[in-house]
Structures are given as C-alpha cells and as structure tokens.
Amino acid sequence: MINLIKDSLWKQFGASIDMLGNAIELLPEQQWNTNRRFFYLSFHTIVFLDYYLTFPPKDFSPVLPFTIDDKWEEVEGAVDDLVPRKNYPKKELLDYLHACREKCFTLIASLNEEKVNERWIDESGRMNYSIVEILLYNMRHVQHHAAQLNMMLRQEINDAPKWVARAKDS
C-alpha cells in the first residue's frame, strides 16, 4: 500500500512542479526583468517549495538568498515579506526548481511506515503537520501559484502551458 501511495503522490506532486516550471519557461525572456509580479511569485513559490521539503524546517538554507523585509508592501510586485536579494535570472530559478524537484522525489521515495509518522513543525510551532500532510499542503501551494502564473501568461501573451497530468520521469 505504501508504494502505491508514494507512486501516486510523486506523480501528482511532480506534475505540479512541472506545471510551475512550464509557466516560468513560457514567459518571454524580455519580460523576465520587467514583469516583477511574475518574478516574485515564481521566486516565492520555489523558495517555499524548498522550505516545506526541508526536514526539520530549522535546517532550511535557500539556494537563492532572500531577506525578510517588513516593508515588503512597498516593493513593486512583492508577494510577501520574503524578498529576493536580487532579480535572479530565469535560468537560476529554473535550476533551483529542478533541485527542489529532485529533493521532492527523493523525500517521497524515502517514505516508509515509520517516516510517515514524523512531524514537520515550523520554528513558531504554528505549522505542525505529518510528512504526508505537509507534502499535500506544499503541492497545493505550488499548484495554486502555477495557476496564477498561467493566468498572468494568458493575460499578457495570450498563451499558457498545457495541463500536466502526471510527472515526467525524475
């Protein structure tokens, strides 16, 4: 039973990550540095994908540095208080996403009866989830923002990536 759950979880979570990557790839290169909202949303989604895949979360160390800025609402296009230190090139974000995809695959592949009972608890203690629940939470977060990026692409370039039914091979 655990193998069926792991296989299904990976195919759907991996598909969500692939949809995010497809949306980022589709934005024309000349718009990458001018469409601040698209960049921030992409960055936000990837950083939190990585964070929610980190066990324990206190060990989180992002590949692309950011600062916590309490004046984030004044930063054009910012999504939350997590503000990147610079406007990272699209390739750097896609490389980070690829690393997170591998991290996700490895985590799901390592699940067993004992590990599924472990808890993911943030430093504040407000988020306290089983590994399976934080994986589902994370997948929903990725899919939510991938859909927002697809909507932005439709509005700006009248195009969006196709639906990904299952993850491509890792």
C-alpha positions as CSV (number, residue, x, y, z in Angstrom):
1,M,0.0,0.0,0.0
2,I,2.8,2.5,0.9
3,N,4.3,2.0,-2.6
4,L,1.0,2.9,-4.3
5,I,0.7,6.0,-2.2
6,K,4.3,7.1,-2.8
7,D,3.9,6.5,-6.6
8,S,0.6,8.4,-6.8
9,L,1.9,11.2,-4.6
10,W,5.0,11.7,-6.6
11,K,3.2,11.6,-10.0
12,Q,0.8,14.4,-8.9
13,F,3.3,16.5,-6.9
14,G,5.9,16.2,-9.7
15,A,3.2,17.2,-12.2
16,S,2.5,20.4,-10.1
17,I,6.2,21.2,-10.1
18,D,6.4,20.6,-13.9
19,M,3.5,22.9,-14.4
20,L,5.2,25.6,-12.4
21,G,8.4,25.1,-14.5
22,N,6.5,25.2,-17.7
23,A,4.9,28.5,-16.8
24,I,8.2,30.1,-15.9
25,E,9.8,28.8,-19.1
26,L,7.0,30.3,-21.2
27,L,7.4,33.9,-20.1
28,P,9.4,35.6,-22.8
29,E,12.9,36.4,-21.7
30,Q,12.5,40.1,-22.5
31,Q,9.6,40.2,-19.9
32,W,11.5,38.4,-17.2
33,N,13.2,41.6,-15.8
34,T,10.2,43.9,-16.3
35,N,7.3,41.7,-15.0
36,R,8.2,42.0,-11.4
37,R,5.0,40.3,-10.1
38,F,5.7,37.2,-12.2
39,F,9.3,37.0,-11.0
40,Y,8.3,37.5,-7.3
41,L,5.5,34.9,-7.5
42,S,7.9,32.4,-9.1
43,F,10.6,33.0,-6.5
44,H,8.1,32.8,-3.6
45,T,6.7,29.5,-4.8
46,I,10.1,27.9,-5.3
47,V,11.5,29.0,-2.0
48,F,8.5,27.7,-0.1
49,L,8.6,24.5,-2.1
50,D,12.1,24.0,-0.8
51,Y,11.2,25.1,2.7
52,Y,8.3,22.7,3.1
53,L,10.5,19.9,1.8
54,T,13.1,20.5,4.5
55,F,13.1,18.2,7.5
56,P,13.5,19.6,10.1
57,P,12.5,23.0,8.8
58,K,15.0,24.7,11.1
59,D,17.7,23.3,8.7
60,F,16.3,25.3,5.8
61,S,19.0,27.0,3.7
62,P,17.7,28.5,0.5
63,V,19.8,28.1,-2.7
64,L,18.9,31.7,-3.7
65,P,19.2,34.1,-0.8
66,F,16.5,36.5,0.3
67,T,15.8,38.9,3.1
68,I,12.8,39.3,5.4
69,D,11.6,42.8,4.8
70,D,8.8,44.3,6.9
71,K,8.3,47.0,4.2
72,W,7.6,44.4,1.5
73,E,4.3,46.0,0.5
74,E,6.4,48.9,-0.8
75,V,8.4,46.6,-3.1
76,E,6.8,46.6,-6.5
77,G,5.4,43.1,-7.2
78,A,6.4,41.6,-3.9
79,V,4.3,38.7,-2.7
80,D,5.2,38.7,1.0
81,D,8.0,39.7,3.3
82,L,10.4,37.2,1.7
83,V,12.2,39.5,-0.7
84,P,15.0,38.2,-3.0
85,R,18.4,39.9,-2.7
86,K,18.4,40.5,-6.5
87,N,16.4,39.8,-9.6
88,Y,17.7,36.3,-10.3
89,P,17.9,35.2,-13.9
90,K,15.2,32.8,-15.1
91,K,17.8,30.0,-15.5
92,E,18.8,30.3,-11.9
93,L,15.2,30.0,-10.8
94,L,14.6,27.0,-13.1
95,D,17.8,25.3,-11.8
96,Y,16.6,25.9,-8.2
97,L,13.2,24.4,-9.2
98,H,14.9,21.4,-10.7
99,A,16.9,20.8,-7.5
100,C,13.6,21.1,-5.5
101,R,12.0,18.6,-7.8
102,E,14.8,16.1,-7.1
103,K,14.5,16.8,-3.4
104,C,10.8,16.2,-3.5
105,F,11.2,12.9,-5.4
106,T,13.9,11.7,-3.0
107,L,11.8,12.6,0.0
108,I,8.7,10.8,-1.3
109,A,10.7,7.8,-2.4
110,S,12.2,7.5,1.1
111,L,8.8,7.4,2.8
112,N,8.0,4.2,4.8
113,E,5.6,3.3,7.6
114,E,7.9,4.8,10.3
115,K,8.7,8.0,8.4
116,V,5.1,8.9,7.6
117,N,4.5,9.4,11.3
118,E,7.2,12.0,11.7
119,R,6.1,15.7,12.1
120,W,7.0,18.8,10.2
121,I,6.9,21.6,12.7
122,D,8.0,25.2,11.9
123,E,10.0,27.2,14.5
124,S,6.9,29.1,15.7
125,G,5.0,25.8,16.3
126,R,2.0,27.2,14.4
127,M,2.5,24.7,11.5
128,N,2.5,21.2,12.8
129,Y,1.9,18.6,10.1
130,S,2.6,14.9,9.4
131,I,5.0,14.4,6.5
132,V,2.2,13.4,4.2
133,E,0.1,16.4,5.1
134,I,3.0,18.9,4.6
135,L,3.6,17.2,1.2
136,L,-0.1,17.7,0.2
137,Y,0.0,21.3,1.6
138,N,3.1,22.0,-0.4
139,M,1.7,20.5,-3.6
140,R,-1.5,22.7,-3.2
141,H,0.7,25.8,-2.7
142,V,2.7,25.0,-5.8
143,Q,-0.4,24.3,-7.9
144,H,-2.1,27.5,-6.6
145,H,0.7,29.7,-7.8
146,A,1.3,27.8,-11.0
147,A,-2.3,28.6,-11.9
148,Q,-1.8,32.3,-11.1
149,L,1.2,32.4,-13.3
150,N,-0.8,30.6,-16.1
151,M,-3.5,33.3,-15.7
152,M,-0.9,36.0,-16.0
153,L,0.6,34.4,-19.1
154,R,-2.9,34.3,-20.7
155,Q,-3.5,37.9,-19.9
156,E,-0.1,39.1,-21.1
157,I,0.9,36.9,-24.0
158,N,-2.4,35.1,-24.7
159,D,-0.8,31.7,-24.1
160,A,-0.2,29.3,-21.2
161,P,1.3,25.8,-20.9
162,K,-0.8,22.7,-21.3
163,W,-2.0,20.7,-18.3
164,V,0.4,18.1,-17.0
165,A,-1.5,15.0,-15.9
166,R,1.5,13.2,-14.3
167,A,5.1,13.9,-13.6
168,K,7.7,13.2,-16.2
169,D,10.3,10.7,-15.1
170,S,12.6,12.0,-12.5
